[in-house]
Amino acid sequence: MYILQPLLNVYQLSGLTILFGHIMDINVSKNTFIDYCSKNDKLNLYIEGQQKLHFNLLIVSPLNYVINYNLFLRNITGDIEYLNLFLILMIHNLSYYLLHKGVHKFKNFRFIHDFHHRFKTNIPSIGNAVSYLEFQIMYVLPFLLGSFLLSPNVKTLDAGVAIISFLNTIIHCDELKKVPWFSLFVSPGQHCKHHETYSDTYSAPLINFDKFI
């Protein structure tokens, strides 16, 4: 059973995701960050969000990644498998769309997603500020499903995780919501509106399945 190598891989991915989110918070989203720090209730929410994202990325992700690495991935050296990468992204995005729509439409499951919607104004780092259940079911499970179905090599899965993590940070940036976007893809404006109004758009963070389904 491999332990050290998968942990090195996943902590690189998680560490870069956390770092990128914080850099975005205090640079691109400086005004939103200041607003979150301006009142105790907003600051407490921001801090709670940071605690949840750190738990998800530094505890939950590594546990799942080690299992995935040993059960489903092909531990071989080689280049990224671009077809498998494309399929992993599609499986993840479609799975997330269906699960996200489910927790909105079925009230008995809404508690899974409630914490994330306490952020009415988006700020980049809170892309992973979700409950443990949401992170496990809606964020991690689609990657496990893609790995089970496709058996990609490690580089391919890591590339998929990196792309999803990068885009998840971008679409949670309130300062980017007026930037023009291709309608095929989920825009920061679309996702920011979803947070503001609880609107009926469930795609994230790449393909805008709301246009097709």
Secondary structure as UniProt FT lines:
FT   HELIX           4..26
FT   TURN            27..29
FT   HELIX           30..38
FT   HELIX           40..55
FT   HELIX           56..60
FT   HELIX           61..71
FT   HELIX           82..105
FT   HELIX           107..112
FT   TURN            113..114
FT   HELIX           115..118
FT   HELIX           124..128
FT   HELIX           132..134
FT   HELIX           135..140
FT   HELIX           141..150
FT   HELIX           154..170
FT   TURN            171..172
FT   HELIX           174..176
FT   TURN            177..178
FT   TURN            183..184
FT   HELIX           188..197
FT   HELIX           209..211
//
